[in-house]
Structure formats: structure tokens, C-alpha cells
């Protein structure tokens, strides 16, 4: 029975111990931490004693192991994380389970377990903080990024950039990243970092402005140009510019305008101060010049107007229209008539004279029969005077058809002068068709003493000229009429080697192999003996004295100072 009692006691004690342990484990709020820890410690001691076998199930053995220290914690921030050079950032930190904190990298020294501190890095910087406790050391870093500080900027203008003397311009400016502006040159003093100011400008000036801040200074300037005041202009007109009739009975209106003027003054035919624009009626008694001077900052401008005093005009002279139809009459005496026609204005009387006579109506017609070329005159008058008109009727006898002429050598040049080209290419011979019909020159030959050239098949009209040469440039060296033929020889000269200056001959051979015309000069007497004299000077030509006269003698030819090819 005794053993049962002990056994019951041990069971009761065990149950109570388990209950107490469960309470301590399940509800730690049952007692404060120190008392609970003390209780746990006694239970652990009991369990470790000789009687521990009685309490081996009362408490978890792990509760009887030593508790390790808690690791420190640390929060570490920078606000802001990006700053402009020269600005501040605030470092903020807080730790737990730590007994000390030490700064490194961008800062240094022992720091409190929590706190804040301002830093002002000049460049991007990393800040480190180490906090240490029984549970170890924790390391944290924050980086503050630094951006370059903005440089000052300045905008500086003047409006307008050009003014008249003593005119006003507005200087305007605006700056950024600055704290102060200073004016120099055409203006002075401290200025706000932005604003405007009106300036009176007497002469061309340059205005300068400098604005600065913590990151430097910027400057700008602007030049305002001054132009002189323009001269005043004045326009003065009179309407009408002619007045009629007598003194004081006719008027004209003077009108004027001006520019760049502040005052006007009248002179000569009028006087006094005038507005800078306006009109005024004047009554001149004679031709009068009116003057107006207008002044302004740029000087004085002037204009004048003349009003002509014109007496009542006299009646106009008579006007006559006088004609004859036809103006040429044919044939002989008394057999042809012409009709004279006339009309007048402002006439009172008309008198005929010369080829006719007597009083005539103020307008009308008359038939006349002249026997020779006659000028008919008509005089018509009024109180102012007389006007004369005349008309000529030509008496043209029946034309006589002239006898048919010849195809002739009419002119040639063999001794070229300055500006007339080169020998022998630019030498030339002129032909004249004096017949009444065109002549085809095909098959004709032009000869000199040493050679001959066949002429092309071209038609030379009646009464026209042909110019024969060995070079096409001959046409550009002379003024050859457009109706004259120009014949270019294929061998570049007349004859075999051109025309001789001291003596030679030229003759024209027809298709019938007969000599049509010929000339010789100087030492050559083939065509004439004596021959035609050599020209008196280089550049002269030998030419017929008349293209209708041909006696086959040297006397038909003359020395022509100014050659005339083709005419």
C-alpha cells in the first residue's frame, strides 16, 4: 500500500509538472519573460538532477539549450538619391540589436545607432554604414548621384534694332541659373535676372549685359543703329495751271502734301504759315510762282508751282486741207486734168494764185489742166491772219522706152587696200546686165591674161549687178546690196593667180566663144592701146564712168576712190 501511495504522488507531481510546462509553453503571457525564464531554468536543473528521471518528460529538452544572440538589423537611405553639384542629400539610418555603428567610404566616424546627417557631395558618392551587436555586424551602402550644375543662359534683344535719332528702343532680357545681372556700355547698373527697359538712343550704340550665378557668368550685347531723320518732302500743285482772263477774275487751287515735316511756310505769290497738308485758292493777276517750304527734324524741303496768267486768246488761224488727184498727169499740153480739192476751218475768205486764180469758196473742188509741172496755191484768212497751202501737179510726158543695153564689165579691184582682204582671193570683178532681159551666165568664162574661170548657171536679172570673187569673205568686207548676185569661183582667185597690179586684162567670153566685154590696164594693152591707167592708190577700183556708155576705149574708165561692188 505504501508503494501505491508513492506511485500516486509521483503521478500527481508529474501531471502538475506537465500542466505547468504546457502553460508556460502555450501561453508565454502568463508571466513576464524573466520569471518564465527562471521557471524554465529550474525545470531544466531538476531534469538534469538525479531525480531527473522523474521529470524527463516535463519540458522539451531544446528549451534547456543556450539561446544564441539576435543578429543586428539596419535600414539606411539617402534622400534624395540624385542632387545637383553643391546641393544636399540627407542620409537616414536606424538599427536594432546593435551596440555601435561606424561610417566609411563617403563619410567616416562613429555614428549613433539611428539618426540622420546631411551630406553635400561634389561628385557621385557611395556612403557605407556598419552596425555591430552581440549577434554580429550588418553592412549597408547608399549612393548619391551628382549631376552637373546648369550653366547660366541669357537672351538679350532690342526692338526695334534701328531707330531715328533720339528714338526709343526696348531692351528685353531673360536669364536662367543666375542671381544677378549687370548692365554696361550704353547703359549701366544692376538689373533683375529678367525684364525690359525703354532706352532713348541718340547715336548708334551697343548695349551689354552680364548675368551670373554659382556656376559662372554669361554675357550678351545688342547694337541699336540710329539713322538720321529723313529730309522733308513737299509736293505742291496748282489746278488749273493756266488761268484766263484778266486780273483777279480767275482762280487756281493750290494743293500740297508733305512728309517728315512739322511746319510749312509760304513764299513768293503767297505767304504765312501753312498746315503740313492742305489746299488754298489763289487769284493771280499775272504769271506767278508759288513756293512752299516745309521743315522737320531732318531739315527743310521745298516745292513750287507756277500758275500762268493767259489772256483771252485770239481767234485761231484758218486751217486748210488741200490736195490734187492725180498728182501726176500724162500726156501733153491740155490733154490731162487733175482735180484740186480743199476744205477750211476758221476761214472767212480764200484766194487762189499761181497755177490758178481768183476768189474761191471756203471748201470745194476745181479741175485744172497743167501743160507743165505746176504748183497751185490757196490762201485763206480771217481777222487773226492768213494760212497758205499748196499742192504740186507733176506734168509727166509719155515715157520713152530706152534702147537695150549690154552685158558689161562695170568695175573691178586688183590692188587691195587696208581692210579690203588679201590678194588674190578677195579681188573682185563686177558685171552689169544693161539689157531688158535676165541673162543666164552658165557657160560664160571670165579671163585674165593667165587663166580663165567658168561661171555657174545663175540668172542675172535685167538692170542688176553680179560680183565675182575667189573668196566668200569678200561679202563680209564690202556692203553688197541684197539684189546683187555674188559668184564664188572654185579656184580661190580670178584667173590662174589673180589680177596683176602693174598690168593685166579681164575679158568676158560668151557661150558663143565671143568676147562680150574687156578691159586692160597698165602694161597690158590687149584691150586698149593706150590702156587704162593703173589706179592711183591701193584700195581704189577701176570703174566705168557710165554703165550705159561703152565706146570700147580706155576713156570709158575712171579711178574710183571708194569702190562700190554690186551697185
C-alpha positions in Angstrom: 0.0 0.0 0.0 2.9 2.3 0.7 4.3 1.8 -2.7 0.9 2.7 -4.2 0.9 5.9 -2.3 4.3 6.9 -3.6 3.3 6.0 -7.0 0.2 8.1 -6.8 2.2 11.1 -5.6 4.7 10.8 -8.3 1.8 10.7 -10.8 0.2 13.7 -9.4 3.5 15.6 -9.4 4.2 14.6 -12.9 0.8 15.7 -14.1 1.2 19.0 -12.4 4.6 19.5 -13.8 3.3 18.7 -17.3 0.5 21.1 -16.8 2.8 23.8 -15.7 5.1 23.2 -18.6 2.3 23.3 -21.0 1.0 26.6 -19.6 4.4 28.1 -19.9 4.9 26.9 -23.4 1.4 27.6 -24.7 0.9 31.0 -23.1 4.1 32.9 -22.6 2.0 35.9 -21.5 1.2 34.0 -18.3 4.2 35.6 -16.6 6.9 38.1 -17.5 9.8 36.9 -19.6 12.2 36.9 -16.7 10.0 34.8 -14.3 9.2 32.4 -17.2 12.8 32.1 -18.0 13.6 31.5 -14.3 11.0 28.8 -14.1 12.2 27.1 -17.3 15.7 27.2 -15.9 14.7 25.5 -12.6 12.8 22.8 -14.6 15.9 22.3 -16.7 18.0 22.0 -13.5 15.6 19.4 -11.9 15.6 17.5 -15.1 19.4 17.4 -15.1 19.5 16.2 -11.4 19.4 12.6 -10.1 15.7 12.9 -9.8 15.5 14.0 -13.5 14.2 10.6 -14.3 11.0 11.7 -12.6 10.8 14.9 -14.8 12.3 13.8 -18.0 9.0 14.3 -19.9 8.1 17.6 -18.2 9.9 20.0 -20.6 11.3 20.0 -24.2 15.0 19.4 -23.9 15.6 22.0 -26.6 14.3 24.7 -24.1 17.2 23.8 -21.9 19.8 24.6 -24.7 21.6 28.1 -24.5 19.7 30.8 -26.7 22.0 32.4 -29.4 22.2 36.3 -29.6 19.9 38.1 -32.1 21.5 39.5 -35.3 21.5 43.2 -35.8 19.2 44.9 -38.4 19.9 48.2 -40.3 17.9 50.5 -42.6 20.0 53.0 -44.5 18.6 55.6 -47.1 19.6 58.8 -48.9 17.0 61.5 -49.7 17.3 62.5 -52.5 19.4 59.9 -54.2 20.3 62.4 -57.1 21.4 66.0 -56.4 22.9 68.8 -58.4 26.5 69.7 -57.5 26.5 71.9 -54.4 23.1 70.6 -53.1 22.5 68.4 -50.0 21.2 64.9 -49.5 20.0 63.5 -46.1 21.4 60.2 -45.0 18.9 58.4 -42.6 19.5 55.1 -40.7 18.1 53.0 -37.9 19.4 49.8 -36.3 18.2 47.1 -33.9 20.2 44.6 -31.8 23.3 46.7 -32.4 25.6 48.4 -29.9 27.7 50.5 -32.3 27.7 51.9 -35.9 30.7 53.1 -37.9 30.6 55.2 -41.2 33.0 54.7 -44.1 33.5 55.5 -47.8 32.0 58.9 -48.5 31.8 59.7 -44.7 33.5 58.5 -41.6 33.5 58.2 -37.8 31.3 56.6 -35.2 27.6 57.2 -35.6 24.6 56.8 -33.3 22.5 53.6 -33.6 19.9 55.7 -35.5 19.9 59.2 -36.9 20.3 61.4 -40.0 23.0 63.5 -41.4 23.3 65.9 -44.4 26.0 65.4 -47.0 27.0 67.6 -50.0 29.0 65.5 -52.4 30.8 67.2 -55.3 30.5 64.0 -57.4 28.6 60.8 -57.3 29.5 59.1 -53.9 28.7 55.8 -52.1 28.2 56.0 -48.3 28.7 52.9 -46.2 27.5 52.1 -42.6 28.4 49.1 -40.4 26.4 48.4 -37.2 27.6 45.7 -34.8 25.8 43.9 -31.9 26.1 40.6 -30.0 24.6 38.8 -33.0 27.2 40.1 -35.5 27.7 43.1 -37.9 25.4 44.3 -40.7 26.8 46.4 -43.7 24.6 48.7 -45.8 25.5 51.2 -48.6 23.6 54.0 -50.4 24.8 56.0 -53.4 24.1 59.7 -54.0 24.3 60.6 -57.7 25.6 64.1 -58.5 24.6 65.9 -61.8 26.5 68.8 -63.2 25.1 72.2 -62.2 23.4 74.0 -65.1 25.3 77.0 -66.6 23.8 80.4 -66.8 21.9 81.3 -70.0 20.9 84.8 -71.3 18.6 86.1 -74.0 19.1 89.8 -74.8 17.2 91.7 -77.6 16.4 95.2 -78.7 13.2 96.2 -80.5 13.5 97.9 -82.9 17.1 97.5 -83.9 17.1 100.7 -85.9 15.6 104.0 -84.7 15.7 107.6 -85.8 17.9 109.9 -83.8 16.6 110.2 -80.2 14.1 107.5 -80.9 13.2 104.8 -78.3 14.0 101.1 -78.4 13.0 98.5 -75.8 15.8 96.3 -74.4 14.4 92.9 -73.1 16.3 90.1 -71.4 15.7 86.8 -69.7 18.3 84.7 -67.9 18.3 81.3 -66.2 20.5 79.8 -63.5 21.6 83.3 -62.5 21.2 85.5 -59.5 22.3 89.0 -60.7 22.7 90.9 -64.0 24.9 94.0 -64.6 24.5 96.4 -67.5 27.4 98.1 -69.2 28.3 100.1 -72.3 25.2 102.1 -73.4 23.5 101.6 -70.0 24.7 100.8 -66.5 23.7 99.4 -63.1 22.4 96.2 -61.6 19.4 94.6 -63.3 17.0 91.9 -62.4 17.6 88.5 -63.9 14.8 89.2 -66.4 12.9 92.3 -67.6 12.8 95.1 -70.1 13.7 98.8 -70.3 13.0 101.6 -72.8 16.1 103.4 -73.9 16.3 106.8 -75.8 19.1 106.4 -78.4 20.8 109.5 -79.7 23.5 107.7 -81.8 24.3 104.1 -82.8 25.1 102.3 -79.5 25.9 98.8 -78.3 24.3 97.7 -75.0 25.9 94.9 -73.0 24.5 92.7 -70.2 26.3 90.2 -68.0 24.4 87.7 -65.8 26.0 85.4 -63.2 25.2 82.6 -60.8 27.0 80.0 -58.8 28.1 78.2 -61.9 29.5 81.1 -63.9 28.7 84.2 -65.8 27.2 84.7 -69.3 27.2 87.9 -71.4 25.4 89.3 -74.4 25.2 92.5 -76.3 23.0 94.1 -78.9 23.6 97.1 -81.2 20.9 99.6 -81.9 21.5 101.6 -85.1 20.5 105.2 -85.4 19.6 106.7 -88.8 19.2 110.4 -89.4 15.8 111.9 -89.8 14.8 111.9 -93.4 14.5 115.2 -95.2 11.0 116.5 -95.5 9.4 116.1 -98.9 6.9 118.6 -100.3 4.5 118.3 -103.3 2.8 121.5 -104.4 0.4 121.6 -107.4 -1.8 124.1 -109.0 -5.1 123.4 -110.7 -5.5 124.8 -113.3 -2.0 125.9 -114.1 -3.3 128.4 -116.7 -5.9 131.0 -115.7 -7.9 133.3 -118.0 -9.0 136.1 -118.3 -7.9 139.4 -116.5 -6.6 140.4 -113.2 -8.4 139.0 -110.2 -11.1 137.3 -112.2 -9.6 133.8 -112.5 -8.6 131.4 -109.7 -6.4 128.4 -109.2 -6.4 125.9 -106.3 -3.0 125.2 -104.7 -2.8 121.7 -103.1 0.1 120.4 -101.1 1.2 117.4 -99.1 4.4 116.8 -97.1 6.2 114.0 -95.3 8.6 114.2 -92.3 7.6 117.8 -91.7 6.2 119.6 -88.7 5.6 123.1 -90.1 5.3 124.7 -93.5 5.7 128.4 -94.7 4.5 130.0 -97.9 6.7 132.4 -100.0 6.5 134.4 -103.3 3.0 134.7 -104.6 1.6 133.8 -101.1 2.8 133.9 -97.5 2.4 132.8 -94.0 2.4 129.6 -92.0 0.6 126.7 -93.5 -0.5 123.3 -92.4 1.7 120.3 -93.4 -1.0 119.4 -96.0 -4.0 121.3 -97.4 -5.3 123.4 -100.2 -5.8 127.2 -100.9 -7.4 129.2 -103.7 -5.3 131.9 -105.3 -6.2 134.6 -107.8 -3.1 135.7 -109.7 -3.1 138.9 -111.8 0.0 137.7 -113.7 2.0 134.5 -114.1 3.1 133.7 -110.6 5.4 131.2 -108.9 4.1 129.9 -105.5 6.7 128.4 -103.1 6.2 126.3 -100.1 8.9 125.3 -97.6 8.3 122.5 -95.0 10.7 121.8 -92.2 11.2 118.9 -89.8 13.9 117.2 -87.7 15.7 116.2 -90.9 15.9 119.6 -92.5 13.8 121.7 -95.0 12.1 120.5 -98.2 10.7 122.9 -100.8 8.5 122.8 -103.9 6.9 125.4 -106.1 4.0 125.6 -108.6 3.6 128.1 -111.4 0.2 129.5 -112.4 0.3 131.0 -115.8 -1.8 134.1 -116.5 -3.1 133.6 -120.0 -5.1 136.5 -121.6 -8.1 135.6 -123.7 -6.7 134.0 -126.8 -7.3 135.5 -130.3 -9.3 133.5 -132.8 -7.2 130.7 -134.3 -5.6 131.0 -137.7 -7.5 129.3 -140.5 -6.8 125.6 -141.2 -6.6 124.3 -144.8 -6.7 120.8 -146.3 -5.6 121.0 -149.9 -4.9 118.1 -152.3 -4.7 117.2 -156.0 -5.8 113.9 -157.7 -3.9 112.7 -159.5 -0.6 114.4 -158.7 1.0 113.2 -161.9 -0.7 113.9 -165.3 0.2 112.5 -168.7 0.5 113.2 -171.7 0.9 116.6 -173.4 -0.4 120.1 -173.1 -4.1 120.4 -172.3 -4.8 116.7 -172.7 -4.7 115.7 -169.0 -6.5 117.0 -165.9 -6.2 116.9 -162.1 -8.9 117.7 -159.6 -8.0 120.1 -156.8 -9.9 119.6 -153.5 -9.9 121.8 -150.4 -11.6 122.5 -147.1 -11.0 125.1 -144.4 -11.7 125.8 -140.8 -12.0 129.3 -139.1 -11.6 131.0 -142.5 -13.6 133.9 -143.9 -12.1 134.2 -147.4 -9.9 132.1 -149.8 -7.9 133.4 -152.8 -6.2 131.2 -155.5 -2.8 132.0 -157.0 0.0 130.6 -159.1 -1.5 127.9 -161.5 -5.0 129.2 -160.8 -6.5 132.5 -159.6 -9.5 134.3 -158.1 -11.7 134.1 -155.1 -12.6 130.6 -154.1 -15.3 129.1 -151.8 -14.2 128.1 -148.3 -14.4 124.5 -149.5 -14.8 122.9 -152.9 -13.2 121.3 -156.0 -11.7 122.6 -159.2 -10.4 120.8 -162.3 -7.0 122.0 -163.7 -5.2 121.2 -166.9 -1.5 121.8 -166.5 0.8 121.9 -169.5 3.9 121.6 -167.2 4.6 120.7 -163.6 2.6 123.3 -161.7 2.3 124.3 -158.0 -1.2 125.5 -157.1 -1.5 127.9 -154.1 -4.6 128.7 -151.9 -4.6 131.5 -149.2 -7.4 131.5 -146.7 -7.7 134.2 -144.0 -9.7 135.7 -141.0 -9.2 138.6 -138.6 -6.2 136.8 -137.0 -4.2 136.1 -140.1 -3.8 134.1 -143.3 -2.9 130.5 -143.8 -1.3 129.3 -147.1 -1.4 125.8 -148.6 -0.1 124.5 -151.9 -0.1 121.3 -154.0 2.0 120.3 -157.0 0.7 118.5 -160.0 3.6 116.9 -162.0 3.5 117.0 -165.7 4.9 113.7 -166.8 5.5 113.3 -170.6 4.9 109.9 -172.1 7.9 107.8 -171.2 10.3 106.8 -174.0 11.5 103.2 -173.7 15.3 103.3 -173.8 17.3 101.2 -176.2 18.5 97.9 -174.9 22.0 98.0 -173.4 24.7 95.4 -173.0 26.2 92.9 -170.5 29.3 94.8 -169.4 32.3 94.6 -167.1 31.4 97.6 -164.9 34.0 97.7 -162.1 37.0 95.7 -160.8 39.6 95.9 -158.0 43.1 94.3 -158.3 45.2 96.3 -155.8 43.6 95.8 -152.4 43.9 98.3 -149.6 43.8 98.1 -145.8 40.7 96.3 -144.6 39.8 95.0 -148.0 41.1 91.4 -147.6 44.0 89.5 -149.1 45.2 89.2 -152.7 44.3 87.3 -154.8 41.3 85.7 -153.0 39.4 89.0 -152.2 40.0 90.6 -155.6 36.6 91.0 -157.5 35.1 91.8 -160.9 31.7 93.4 -161.3 29.3 92.7 -164.2 26.2 94.7 -165.1 23.3 93.5 -167.1 22.2 96.5 -169.1 19.8 94.5 -171.3 16.0 94.3 -170.8 16.1 90.6 -170.0 17.7 88.3 -167.5 20.9 86.5 -168.7 21.9 83.0 -167.6 25.6 83.2 -167.0 26.1 79.4 -167.3 28.7 78.7 -170.0 30.3 82.2 -169.8 34.0 82.5 -168.9 35.8 85.3 -167.1 39.5 85.5 -168.2 42.7 87.3 -167.2 46.0 87.2 -169.1 47.0 83.9 -167.4 43.8 81.9 -166.9 40.1 81.6 -167.1 37.1 80.6 -164.8 33.8 79.1 -165.9 30.8 80.9 -164.4 28.0 78.9 -162.8 24.5 78.7 -164.3 22.9 81.6 -162.4 20.4 84.2 -163.8 21.5 87.8 -163.7 18.3 89.9 -163.8 18.0 92.9 -166.1 19.4 96.1 -164.6 21.3 94.2 -161.8 24.9 93.6 -160.9 27.0 90.4 -160.2 30.2 90.4 -158.1 32.7 87.7 -159.0 35.4 86.8 -156.4 37.6 83.9 -155.3 36.8 84.1 -151.5 33.4 84.1 -149.7 34.9 86.6 -147.2 34.6 89.3 -149.8 30.9 89.5 -149.0 31.8 90.5 -145.4 34.4 93.0 -146.3 32.0 95.1 -148.5 28.4 96.3 -148.4 27.0 94.4 -151.4 23.2 95.1 -152.0 20.9 92.1 -151.5 19.6 92.2 -155.1 23.2 91.8 -156.5 24.5 88.3 -157.3 27.6 87.0 -155.6 29.5 84.4 -157.6 32.2 82.4 -155.8 34.9 81.0 -158.1 36.1 77.5 -157.2 39.8 78.0 -157.6 40.0 80.8 -154.9 41.2 83.5 -157.4 40.3 85.2 -160.7 42.4 83.6 -163.4 45.2 81.3 -162.5 46.8 83.5 -159.8 44.7 86.7 -159.5 44.9 90.0 -161.2 48.2 91.9 -161.8 48.7 95.2 -160.1 51.0 96.7 -162.7 49.2 95.4 -165.7 46.7 92.8 -166.7 43.4 92.3 -168.6 40.0 90.9 -167.8 37.6 89.8 -170.6 34.2 88.2 -170.6 33.6 85.4 -173.0 30.0 84.3 -174.0 28.7 80.8 -174.6 29.3 81.5 -178.3 33.0 81.9 -177.5 32.9 85.6 -178.4 34.2 88.5 -176.4 31.3 90.3 -174.7 33.4 93.0 -173.0 37.1 93.6 -172.0 39.4 95.9 -170.1 43.2 96.1 -169.9 45.3 98.3 -167.7 48.9 99.4 -167.1 51.5 97.5 -169.1 48.8 95.2 -170.7 47.4 96.8 -173.9 45.4 93.8 -175.1 42.0 95.5 -174.9 43.1 99.2 -175.2 46.1 100.9 -176.5 46.9 103.0 -174.7 45.5 101.0 -171.9 43.6 102.2 -168.8 45.9 103.8 -166.3 46.8 101.9 -163.2 44.8 103.0 -160.1 46.4 105.9 -158.2 46.4 104.2 -154.9 45.8 100.8 -153.2 42.2 100.3 -152.4 40.9 102.2 -155.5 38.9 100.4 -158.2 38.7 100.9 -162.0 35.1 101.6 -162.8 33.1 102.7 -165.8 32.2 106.4 -165.8 28.7 105.4 -167.0 27.1 101.9 -167.1 25.1 103.0 -170.2 28.2 104.2 -172.1 30.5 101.8 -173.9 32.9 103.2 -176.6 35.4 100.3 -176.2 38.0 102.8 -175.2 40.1 103.5 -172.2 38.3 106.8 -171.8 35.2 104.8 -170.6 37.0 104.1 -167.3 37.8 106.1 -164.2 39.8 105.7 -161.0 37.2 105.3 -158.2 38.4 106.2 -154.8 35.6 104.4 -153.0 34.8 101.1 -154.7 31.0 100.1 -154.9 30.7 96.4 -155.6 27.2 95.4 -156.6 25.9 98.9 -157.1 
